[in-house]
Amino acid sequence: MVEGVDYCIDVSADGRTVWVNGADGSCIGRFSKRFGLDVHKTSSEQIAGGNQCLHCTHEPAGPAAWDDFRAQMQLHYRIDVPSNLVNWK
């Protein structure tokens, strides 16, 4: 994780969506089997004048996109998102 960036990971009850939320309460990452993936700057960074998206797609997502999401969270935030959070059944 990036120094000073705390986070939490939430998973939908059906295992189809994963959210990674930053310390400021903003969603810095979302993976959805239905809607794709979003890796965003924190809302604090956006308010300071930055754009929102670091890496986003807007199409249904499968296992390769899940691996991409996990890699992007590691790249941008040094957050290790566990591989077993999504239900592939």
VMD Tcl script that builds the backbone (N, CA, C; Angstrom):
set m [mol new atoms 267]
animate dup $m
set s [atomselect $m all]
$s set {name element resname resid chain x y z} {
  {N N MET 1 A 0.846 -1.184 0.000}
  {CA C MET 1 A 0.000 0.000 0.000}
  {C C MET 1 A 0.878 1.230 0.000}
  {N N VAL 2 A 0.424 2.304 -0.601}
  {CA C VAL 2 A 1.157 3.556 -0.641}
  {C C VAL 2 A 1.189 4.146 0.759}
  {N N GLU 3 A 2.328 4.652 1.149}
  {CA C GLU 3 A 2.470 5.222 2.487}
  {C C GLU 3 A 1.371 6.238 2.759}
  {N N GLY 4 A 0.715 6.104 3.892}
  {CA C GLY 4 A -0.336 7.028 4.280}
  {C C GLY 4 A -1.703 6.731 3.692}
  {N N VAL 5 A -1.830 5.703 2.843}
  {CA C VAL 5 A -3.130 5.368 2.257}
  {C C VAL 5 A -3.649 4.106 2.933}
  {N N ASP 6 A -4.634 4.280 3.817}
  {CA C ASP 6 A -5.311 3.145 4.419}
  {C C ASP 6 A -6.449 2.754 3.490}
  {N N TYR 7 A -6.923 1.532 3.606}
  {CA C TYR 7 A -7.969 1.074 2.705}
  {C C TYR 7 A -8.764 -0.047 3.354}
  {N N CYS 8 A -9.929 -0.318 2.778}
  {CA C CYS 8 A -10.694 -1.501 3.150}
  {C C CYS 8 A -11.224 -2.122 1.862}
  {N N ILE 9 A -11.455 -3.413 1.913}
  {CA C ILE 9 A -11.979 -4.149 0.763}
  {C C ILE 9 A -13.339 -4.713 1.157}
  {N N ASP 10 A -14.350 -4.444 0.324}
  {CA C ASP 10 A -15.697 -4.961 0.532}
  {C C ASP 10 A -16.077 -5.822 -0.661}
  {N N VAL 11 A -16.843 -6.873 -0.389}
  {CA C VAL 11 A -17.289 -7.790 -1.436}
  {C C VAL 11 A -18.801 -7.928 -1.345}
  {N N SER 12 A -19.483 -7.888 -2.492}
  {CA C SER 12 A -20.936 -8.073 -2.503}
  {C C SER 12 A -21.286 -9.472 -2.010}
  {N N ALA 13 A -22.487 -9.616 -1.514}
  {CA C ALA 13 A -22.938 -10.902 -0.973}
  {C C ALA 13 A -22.870 -12.026 -1.995}
  {N N ASP 14 A -23.080 -11.698 -3.280}
  {CA C ASP 14 A -23.042 -12.737 -4.315}
  {C C ASP 14 A -21.645 -12.952 -4.902}
  {N N GLY 15 A -20.652 -12.199 -4.430}
  {CA C GLY 15 A -19.280 -12.385 -4.896}
  {C C GLY 15 A -19.015 -11.901 -6.307}
  {N N ARG 16 A -19.874 -11.038 -6.837}
  {CA C ARG 16 A -19.718 -10.552 -8.214}
  {C C ARG 16 A -19.046 -9.180 -8.297}
  {N N THR 17 A -18.995 -8.453 -7.166}
  {CA C THR 17 A -18.441 -7.111 -7.159}
  {C C THR 17 A -17.524 -6.938 -5.953}
  {N N VAL 18 A -16.386 -6.273 -6.197}
  {CA C VAL 18 A -15.415 -5.983 -5.141}
  {C C VAL 18 A -15.119 -4.491 -5.181}
  {N N TRP 19 A -15.133 -3.855 -4.010}
  {CA C TRP 19 A -14.782 -2.447 -3.890}
  {C C TRP 19 A -13.559 -2.302 -3.001}
  {N N VAL 20 A -12.666 -1.399 -3.377}
  {CA C VAL 20 A -11.534 -1.029 -2.530}
  {C C VAL 20 A -11.719 0.451 -2.218}
  {N N ASN 21 A -11.864 0.770 -0.933}
  {CA C ASN 21 A -12.125 2.134 -0.508}
  {C C ASN 21 A -10.914 2.700 0.218}
  {N N GLY 22 A -10.567 3.939 -0.116}
  {CA C GLY 22 A -9.427 4.614 0.490}
  {C C GLY 22 A -9.783 5.226 1.832}
  {N N ALA 23 A -8.767 5.741 2.517}
  {CA C ALA 23 A -8.939 6.313 3.850}
  {C C ALA 23 A -9.883 7.506 3.855}
  {N N ASP 24 A -9.982 8.225 2.735}
  {CA C ASP 24 A -10.873 9.389 2.681}
  {C C ASP 24 A -12.318 8.989 2.373}
  {N N GLY 25 A -12.577 7.689 2.308}
  {CA C GLY 25 A -13.925 7.193 2.060}
  {C C GLY 25 A -14.266 6.995 0.602}
  {N N SER 26 A -13.370 7.396 -0.279}
  {CA C SER 26 A -13.660 7.272 -1.710}
  {C C SER 26 A -13.346 5.872 -2.215}
  {N N CYS 27 A -14.063 5.488 -3.254}
  {CA C CYS 27 A -13.826 4.206 -3.904}
  {C C CYS 27 A -12.626 4.379 -4.844}
  {N N ILE 28 A -11.524 3.719 -4.522}
  {CA C ILE 28 A -10.335 3.808 -5.371}
  {C C ILE 28 A -10.248 2.633 -6.337}
  {N N GLY 29 A -11.091 1.632 -6.132}
  {CA C GLY 29 A -11.121 0.503 -7.047}
  {C C GLY 29 A -12.444 -0.229 -6.971}
  {N N ARG 30 A -12.932 -0.647 -8.139}
  {CA C ARG 30 A -14.157 -1.458 -8.185}
  {C C ARG 30 A -14.008 -2.460 -9.301}
  {N N PHE 31 A -14.271 -3.716 -8.983}
  {CA C PHE 31 A -14.329 -4.762 -9.986}
  {C C PHE 31 A -15.740 -5.294 -9.996}
  {N N SER 32 A -16.342 -5.363 -11.177}
  {CA C SER 32 A -17.692 -5.895 -11.331}
  {C C SER 32 A -17.700 -6.846 -12.522}
  {N N LYS 33 A -18.193 -8.052 -12.298}
  {CA C LYS 33 A -18.307 -8.995 -13.409}
  {C C LYS 33 A -19.235 -8.447 -14.487}
  {N N ARG 34 A -20.182 -7.627 -14.103}
  {CA C ARG 34 A -21.160 -7.090 -15.057}
  {C C ARG 34 A -20.686 -5.804 -15.739}
  {N N PHE 35 A -20.012 -4.897 -14.979}
  {CA C PHE 35 A -19.690 -3.569 -15.501}
  {C C PHE 35 A -18.216 -3.319 -15.766}
  {N N GLY 36 A -17.331 -4.256 -15.418}
  {CA C GLY 36 A -15.907 -4.060 -15.672}
  {C C GLY 36 A -15.158 -3.572 -14.450}
  {N N LEU 37 A -14.065 -2.877 -14.696}
  {CA C LEU 37 A -13.233 -2.453 -13.579}
  {C C LEU 37 A -12.926 -0.971 -13.652}
  {N N ASP 38 A -12.735 -0.401 -12.460}
  {CA C ASP 38 A -12.370 1.004 -12.307}
  {C C ASP 38 A -11.281 1.091 -11.254}
  {N N VAL 39 A -10.192 1.729 -11.590}
  {CA C VAL 39 A -9.168 2.087 -10.615}
  {C C VAL 39 A -9.072 3.606 -10.687}
  {N N HIS 40 A -9.407 4.263 -9.571}
  {CA C HIS 40 A -9.528 5.714 -9.542}
  {C C HIS 40 A -8.534 6.357 -8.587}
  {N N LYS 41 A -8.264 7.625 -8.833}
  {CA C LYS 41 A -7.567 8.439 -7.846}
  {C C LYS 41 A -8.530 8.655 -6.686}
  {N N THR 42 A -7.992 8.974 -5.508}
  {CA C THR 42 A -8.856 9.256 -4.372}
  {C C THR 42 A -9.658 10.520 -4.656}
  {N N SER 43 A -10.778 10.680 -3.965}
  {CA C SER 43 A -11.565 11.903 -4.162}
  {C C SER 43 A -10.768 13.123 -3.729}
  {N N SER 44 A -9.910 12.977 -2.734}
  {CA C SER 44 A -9.055 14.095 -2.311}
  {C C SER 44 A -8.151 14.541 -3.451}
  {N N GLU 45 A -7.583 13.587 -4.187}
  {CA C GLU 45 A -6.739 13.923 -5.339}
  {C C GLU 45 A -7.567 14.559 -6.458}
  {N N GLN 46 A -8.775 14.059 -6.651}
  {CA C GLN 46 A -9.644 14.614 -7.696}
  {C C GLN 46 A -10.030 16.056 -7.369}
  {N N ILE 47 A -10.350 16.328 -6.118}
  {CA C ILE 47 A -10.707 17.682 -5.690}
  {C C ILE 47 A -9.530 18.629 -5.878}
  {N N ALA 48 A -8.321 18.102 -5.690}
  {CA C ALA 48 A -7.114 18.915 -5.845}
  {C C ALA 48 A -6.801 19.198 -7.314}
  {N N GLY 49 A -7.623 18.683 -8.217}
  {CA C GLY 49 A -7.460 19.001 -9.627}
  {C C GLY 49 A -7.080 17.846 -10.518}
  {N N GLY 50 A -7.038 16.648 -9.974}
  {CA C GLY 50 A -6.684 15.504 -10.805}
  {C C GLY 50 A -7.895 14.919 -11.507}
  {N N ASN 51 A -7.630 14.124 -12.535}
  {CA C ASN 51 A -8.738 13.422 -13.184}
  {C C ASN 51 A -9.107 12.202 -12.345}
  {N N GLN 52 A -10.154 11.520 -12.726}
  {CA C GLN 52 A -10.673 10.417 -11.928}
  {C C GLN 52 A -9.996 9.084 -12.216}
  {N N CYS 53 A -9.964 8.683 -13.457}
  {CA C CYS 53 A -9.571 7.317 -13.812}
  {C C CYS 53 A -8.064 7.131 -13.928}
  {N N LEU 54 A -7.601 6.029 -13.352}
  {CA C LEU 54 A -6.237 5.557 -13.562}
  {C C LEU 54 A -6.238 4.396 -14.551}
  {N N HIS 55 A -7.266 3.546 -14.456}
  {CA C HIS 55 A -7.412 2.399 -15.367}
  {C C HIS 55 A -8.858 1.926 -15.282}
  {N N CYS 56 A -9.624 2.129 -16.334}
  {CA C CYS 56 A -11.049 1.790 -16.305}
  {C C CYS 56 A -11.459 1.068 -17.585}
  {N N THR 57 A -12.414 0.147 -17.427}
  {CA C THR 57 A -13.059 -0.491 -18.566}
  {C C THR 57 A -14.560 -0.392 -18.321}
  {N N HIS 58 A -15.333 -0.589 -19.325}
  {CA C HIS 58 A -16.790 -0.484 -19.160}
  {C C HIS 58 A -17.475 -1.592 -19.954}
  {N N GLU 59 A -17.085 -2.813 -19.628}
  {CA C GLU 59 A -17.646 -3.984 -20.294}
  {C C GLU 59 A -17.603 -5.153 -19.326}
  {N N PRO 60 A -18.414 -6.170 -19.531}
  {CA C PRO 60 A -18.375 -7.330 -18.637}
  {C C PRO 60 A -16.946 -7.861 -18.476}
  {N N ALA 61 A -16.657 -8.351 -17.271}
  {CA C ALA 61 A -15.288 -8.735 -16.944}
  {C C ALA 61 A -15.204 -10.187 -16.490}
  {N N GLY 62 A -14.176 -10.855 -16.954}
  {CA C GLY 62 A -13.926 -12.243 -16.579}
  {C C GLY 62 A -12.637 -12.376 -15.798}
  {N N PRO 63 A -12.123 -13.594 -15.688}
  {CA C PRO 63 A -10.922 -13.848 -14.900}
  {C C PRO 63 A -9.695 -13.032 -15.338}
  {N N ALA 64 A -9.499 -12.807 -16.624}
  {CA C ALA 64 A -8.333 -12.017 -17.071}
  {C C ALA 64 A -8.455 -10.569 -16.593}
  {N N ALA 65 A -9.662 -10.012 -16.626}
  {CA C ALA 65 A -9.880 -8.649 -16.140}
  {C C ALA 65 A -9.692 -8.578 -14.625}
  {N N TRP 66 A -10.085 -9.638 -13.913}
  {CA C TRP 66 A -9.864 -9.705 -12.462}
  {C C TRP 66 A -8.366 -9.662 -12.167}
  {N N ASP 67 A -7.579 -10.413 -12.909}
  {CA C ASP 67 A -6.120 -10.381 -12.741}
  {C C ASP 67 A -5.575 -8.993 -13.049}
  {N N ASP 68 A -6.115 -8.351 -14.083}
  {CA C ASP 68 A -5.703 -6.992 -14.445}
  {C C ASP 68 A -6.045 -6.016 -13.320}
  {N N PHE 69 A -7.252 -6.115 -12.768}
  {CA C PHE 69 A -7.665 -5.252 -11.662}
  {C C PHE 69 A -6.701 -5.402 -10.488}
  {N N ARG 70 A -6.418 -6.625 -10.119}
  {CA C ARG 70 A -5.511 -6.875 -8.988}
  {C C ARG 70 A -4.127 -6.293 -9.263}
  {N N ALA 71 A -3.637 -6.442 -10.500}
  {CA C ALA 71 A -2.327 -5.885 -10.874}
  {C C ALA 71 A -2.345 -4.358 -10.832}
  {N N GLN 72 A -3.445 -3.751 -11.294}
  {CA C GLN 72 A -3.556 -2.288 -11.284}
  {C C GLN 72 A -3.625 -1.735 -9.858}
  {N N MET 73 A -4.312 -2.423 -8.955}
  {CA C MET 73 A -4.362 -1.979 -7.554}
  {C C MET 73 A -2.973 -2.079 -6.927}
  {N N GLN 74 A -2.225 -3.103 -7.304}
  {CA C GLN 74 A -0.848 -3.249 -6.815}
  {C C GLN 74 A 0.033 -2.133 -7.387}
  {N N LEU 75 A -0.104 -1.874 -8.678}
  {CA C LEU 75 A 0.711 -0.853 -9.353}
  {C C LEU 75 A 0.460 0.543 -8.786}
  {N N HIS 76 A -0.793 0.924 -8.661}
  {CA C HIS 76 A -1.120 2.294 -8.273}
  {C C HIS 76 A -1.146 2.526 -6.765}
  {N N TYR 77 A -1.475 1.494 -5.986}
  {CA C TYR 77 A -1.639 1.677 -4.540}
  {C C TYR 77 A -0.849 0.689 -3.685}
  {N N ARG 78 A -0.173 -0.251 -4.339}
  {CA C ARG 78 A 0.542 -1.310 -3.621}
  {C C ARG 78 A -0.378 -2.079 -2.677}
  {N N ILE 79 A -1.607 -2.271 -3.136}
  {CA C ILE 79 A -2.597 -3.035 -2.377}
  {C C ILE 79 A -2.699 -4.429 -2.986}
  {N N ASP 80 A -2.518 -5.433 -2.138}
  {CA C ASP 80 A -2.670 -6.822 -2.563}
  {C C ASP 80 A -4.125 -7.233 -2.365}
  {N N VAL 81 A -4.871 -7.289 -3.449}
  {CA C VAL 81 A -6.261 -7.740 -3.393}
  {C C VAL 81 A -6.238 -9.264 -3.498}
  {N N PRO 82 A -6.778 -9.966 -2.494}
  {CA C PRO 82 A -6.754 -11.431 -2.532}
  {C C PRO 82 A -7.437 -11.983 -3.791}
  {N N SER 83 A -6.864 -13.018 -4.347}
  {CA C SER 83 A -7.359 -13.571 -5.614}
  {C C SER 83 A -8.686 -14.302 -5.482}
  {N N ASN 84 A -9.047 -14.730 -4.279}
  {CA C ASN 84 A -10.219 -15.598 -4.100}
  {C C ASN 84 A -11.505 -14.845 -3.739}
  {N N LEU 85 A -11.586 -13.543 -3.957}
  {CA C LEU 85 A -12.760 -12.781 -3.538}
  {C C LEU 85 A -13.946 -12.885 -4.486}
  {N N VAL 86 A -13.705 -13.141 -5.761}
  {CA C VAL 86 A -14.773 -13.171 -6.763}
  {C C VAL 86 A -15.306 -14.591 -6.907}
  {N N ASN 87 A -16.638 -14.706 -6.983}
  {CA C ASN 87 A -17.293 -16.003 -7.205}
  {C C ASN 87 A -17.410 -16.213 -8.713}
  {N N TRP 88 A -16.720 -17.215 -9.237}
  {CA C TRP 88 A -16.733 -17.486 -10.677}
  {C C TRP 88 A -17.758 -18.536 -11.077}
  {N N LYS 89 A -18.596 -18.978 -10.170}
  {CA C LYS 89 A -19.633 -19.971 -10.500}
  {C C LYS 89 A -20.829 -19.323 -11.125}
}
mol reanalyze $m
mol bondsrecalc $m
mol representation Tube
mol addrep $m
